[in-house]
Amino acid sequence: MVALLRASHLQPTLAVTLIATALAVAAGRGAGSVWVCLAVLAGQLSVGWSNDYVDRHRDGIAGRLDKPIPSGRVPAALVRTSAAAAALACVPLSLLSGWRAGFVHLGAVGVAWSYNIWLKSTVASVLAYALAFGALPAFVSLGLPGRPWPPAWSVVAAGLLGSGAHFVNTLPDLAEDERTGVRGLPHRIGPRRSLFLGAGLLATATLVLAIAPAAPLDLLGTMLVVVSLGAVLGVIVTASTARPRAAWTLTLCAAGLSVSAFLASGTELAG
């Protein structure tokens, strides 16, 4: 069971689920926040498991014994079945927020699957992250009474966070990916540019969430922004000193802190 959970990319799965749930609660989804939580969790689990299943042969060639499938800690068939089951569960769970919100979320999950299967090896790899993460505010707001669309800046900020995460997330595996034929945008521009571009996108997202809302930040929100920007700086430092895994953890922290700063402002997530 532990190995199966590791194959789901548990750290980002939980981070994205918690962020989406917090947005839903703050937006006033009430009991519907439970459906948001379960839908996003199912979607993220399906994406994580499908990623490890699709990459199983490449991971084996690269000698990735830290991965559950190549190391033999979990059967590939079990990961495949789990990915399919989570994807199927995601459909009704998403539609419980209404067909508009449901279609947006299912589209985001579909884009993430397309990344695993195809887009990760193309110059357009970052688009999958931008679109999938950018859809989260819409999934939350379209489940509210009146089905309002979120403000454009929230979609932009979410897309920037996702895009920044993409560049940082690839850093530990760039060399192995290149050897096995994966050449997404980060591979084409190289590790140094990927690091600084990823950090720049994360910082920009933080500033958008701090400046764009109509309600000014209070002291708590300002402190969260400062700490978030500090985490982005930490991403640069840790990645530059050959600690890309720590950089990825700090990326998730920066994203969570940025969203927390937005939530602290009390701004409504409805345009």
C-alpha positions in Angstrom: 0.0 0.0 0.0 2.8 2.4 0.8 4.5 1.7 -2.5 1.2 2.3 -4.4 0.7 5.6 -2.6 4.3 6.6 -3.5 3.5 5.8 -7.2 0.7 8.4 -7.0 3.1 11.3 -6.5 1.6 11.8 -3.1 3.3 15.1 -2.2 1.9 17.1 -5.1 -1.4 15.2 -5.0 -2.1 16.2 -1.4 -0.8 19.8 -2.0 -3.1 20.4 -5.0 -6.0 18.8 -3.2 -5.6 20.9 0.0 -5.2 24.1 -2.1 -8.4 23.3 -4.1 -10.3 22.5 -0.9 -9.2 25.6 0.8 -10.3 27.7 -2.2 -13.7 26.0 -2.1 -14.2 26.6 1.6 -13.2 30.2 1.3 -15.4 30.7 -1.8 -18.5 29.6 0.1 -19.0 26.1 -1.4 -20.0 24.9 2.0 -20.7 21.1 2.1 -19.9 21.1 -1.6 -16.3 21.6 -0.6 -16.2 17.9 0.2 -17.0 17.1 -3.4 -14.3 19.4 -4.6 -11.8 17.7 -2.3 -12.8 14.2 -3.4 -12.9 15.1 -7.1 -9.5 16.8 -7.1 -8.0 14.0 -5.0 -9.3 11.4 -7.5 -8.1 13.4 -10.4 -4.7 13.9 -9.0 -4.3 10.2 -8.0 -5.2 9.2 -11.5 -2.7 11.6 -13.0 0.1 10.5 -10.6 -0.5 6.7 -11.1 -0.8 7.1 -14.9 2.4 9.0 -14.9 4.3 6.3 -13.2 2.7 3.6 -15.3 3.4 5.4 -18.6 7.0 6.1 -17.5 7.7 2.6 -16.2 9.9 1.4 -19.1 11.8 4.7 -19.2 12.3 4.6 -15.4 13.6 1.1 -15.7 16.1 2.0 -18.4 17.3 5.0 -16.3 17.8 2.7 -13.3 15.2 4.7 -11.2 15.1 2.3 -8.3 13.4 5.0 -6.2 10.3 4.5 -8.3 7.9 1.8 -7.1 7.3 0.0 -10.4 11.0 -0.4 -11.6 12.1 -1.4 -8.1 9.5 -4.2 -8.0 7.7 -2.8 -4.9 4.4 -2.6 -6.7 3.1 -4.4 -9.8 2.6 -2.3 -12.9 -0.9 -3.8 -13.4 -2.0 -2.6 -10.0 -0.8 0.9 -10.7 -2.6 0.8 -14.1 -5.8 -0.4 -12.5 -5.6 2.2 -9.7 -5.2 5.0 -12.3 -8.2 3.8 -14.2 -10.3 3.4 -11.1 -9.4 6.9 -9.9 -10.1 8.4 -13.3 -13.6 6.7 -13.4 -14.3 7.9 -9.8 -13.3 11.5 -10.8 -16.2 11.7 -13.3 -19.2 11.6 -11.0 -17.3 13.4 -8.2 -16.6 16.3 -10.6 -20.1 16.4 -11.9 -21.5 16.7 -8.4 -20.4 20.4 -8.6 -22.6 20.9 -11.6 -22.0 20.1 -15.3 -20.1 23.3 -16.0 -17.7 22.9 -13.1 -17.5 19.2 -13.8 -16.6 19.6 -17.4 -13.9 22.2 -16.5 -12.3 19.8 -14.0 -12.5 16.8 -16.2 -10.9 18.8 -19.0 -8.1 19.7 -16.7 -7.6 16.1 -15.7 -7.7 15.1 -19.4 -5.0 17.7 -20.2 -2.8 16.2 -17.4 -3.2 12.8 -18.8 -2.3 14.1 -22.2 0.9 15.4 -20.6 1.8 12.0 -19.3 1.1 10.3 -22.6 2.4 12.8 -25.1 2.9 16.5 -24.3 5.7 16.0 -21.8 8.0 15.2 -24.8 7.1 18.3 -26.8 8.0 21.9 -26.7 4.4 22.6 -25.5 4.9 20.6 -22.3 4.3 23.7 -20.1 0.9 24.3 -21.6 -0.5 21.2 -19.8 0.5 22.6 -16.4 -0.8 26.1 -17.3 -4.2 24.9 -18.5 -4.7 22.2 -15.8 -3.8 24.5 -12.9 -5.5 27.5 -14.5 -8.8 25.6 -14.5 -8.9 25.1 -10.7 -10.4 28.5 -9.8 -13.1 27.9 -12.4 -13.9 24.5 -11.1 -14.4 26.0 -7.6 -16.4 29.1 -8.7 -18.6 27.4 -11.3 -20.0 25.3 -8.5 -21.4 28.4 -6.7 -25.0 29.6 -7.0 -25.3 31.4 -10.3 -22.3 29.6 -11.7 -20.0 32.6 -11.8 -16.7 32.5 -13.6 -13.6 33.4 -11.5 -11.8 36.7 -12.1 -9.3 36.5 -14.9 -6.3 37.3 -12.6 -7.0 34.2 -10.5 -6.9 32.0 -13.6 -3.7 33.7 -14.7 -2.1 33.3 -11.2 -3.0 29.6 -11.0 -1.6 29.0 -14.5 1.6 30.8 -13.6 1.9 28.6 -10.4 1.4 25.5 -12.5 3.9 26.6 -15.2 6.5 27.5 -12.6 6.0 24.1 -10.9 6.6 22.3 -14.2 10.0 23.8 -14.8 11.2 23.1 -11.2 9.6 19.6 -11.1 11.7 18.5 -14.1 15.0 19.5 -12.7 15.9 16.3 -10.9 15.2 14.1 -14.0 16.5 16.2 -16.9 19.5 14.0 -17.6 17.5 10.7 -17.3 14.7 12.1 -19.4 17.1 13.1 -22.2 18.6 9.6 -22.3 15.2 8.1 -22.7 13.9 10.4 -25.4 11.8 12.9 -23.3 12.4 16.4 -24.6 9.9 18.8 -23.1 10.4 22.6 -23.0 12.7 22.4 -19.8 14.9 19.9 -21.5 15.3 22.2 -24.6 16.2 25.3 -22.6 18.5 23.5 -20.1 18.5 23.3 -16.3 19.8 26.8 -15.5 17.2 28.6 -17.6 14.5 26.2 -16.4 15.3 27.0 -12.8 15.2 30.8 -13.2 12.2 30.7 -15.4 10.4 28.5 -13.0 11.3 30.6 -10.0 10.3 33.8 -12.0 6.9 32.3 -12.8 6.3 31.3 -9.2 7.3 34.8 -7.9 5.0 36.5 -10.6 2.1 34.3 -9.5 2.6 35.4 -5.9 2.7 39.0 -6.8 -0.5 38.7 -9.0 -2.3 37.1 -6.0 -1.0 39.9 -3.8 -1.8 42.8 -6.0 -4.7 41.9 -8.3 -7.5 41.4 -5.7 -9.5 44.5 -4.8 -9.1 43.9 -1.1 -5.6 45.1 0.1 -3.5 42.6 2.0 -3.5 42.9 5.8 -0.4 42.2 7.9 -0.9 38.4 7.8 -1.3 38.4 4.1 1.7 40.6 3.6 3.8 38.3 5.8 2.6 35.2 3.8 3.7 36.9 0.6 7.1 37.7 2.0 7.6 34.1 3.2 6.3 32.8 -0.2 8.9 34.9 -2.0 11.5 33.7 0.4 10.5 30.1 -0.5 11.0 31.0 -4.1 14.5 32.2 -3.3 15.0 29.0 -1.5 14.0 27.1 -4.7 16.9 28.9 -6.5 19.4 28.2 -3.7 18.6 24.5 -3.2 18.4 23.7 -6.9 21.7 25.6 -7.5 23.4 23.5 -4.8 22.4 20.2 -6.3 19.3 19.7 -4.1 16.5 19.6 -6.7 14.2 17.5 -4.5 14.3 20.1 -1.8 13.6 22.8 -4.5 10.5 20.9 -5.4 9.3 20.8 -1.8 9.9 24.5 -1.5 8.0 25.0 -4.8 4.9 23.4 -3.2 5.4 25.5 -0.1 5.6 28.7 -2.2 2.4 27.8 -4.0 0.6 27.0 -0.7 1.8 30.3 0.9 0.7 32.3 -2.1 -2.8 30.9 -2.1 -2.9 31.4 1.7 -2.1 35.1 1.2 -4.9 35.4 -1.3 -7.3 33.7 1.1 -6.2 36.0 3.9 -7.3 39.0 1.8 -10.9 37.8 1.9 -11.4 38.4 -1.8 -14.3 36.6 -3.4 -13.4 34.0 -6.0 -16.2 35.0 -8.4 -16.0 37.5 -11.2 
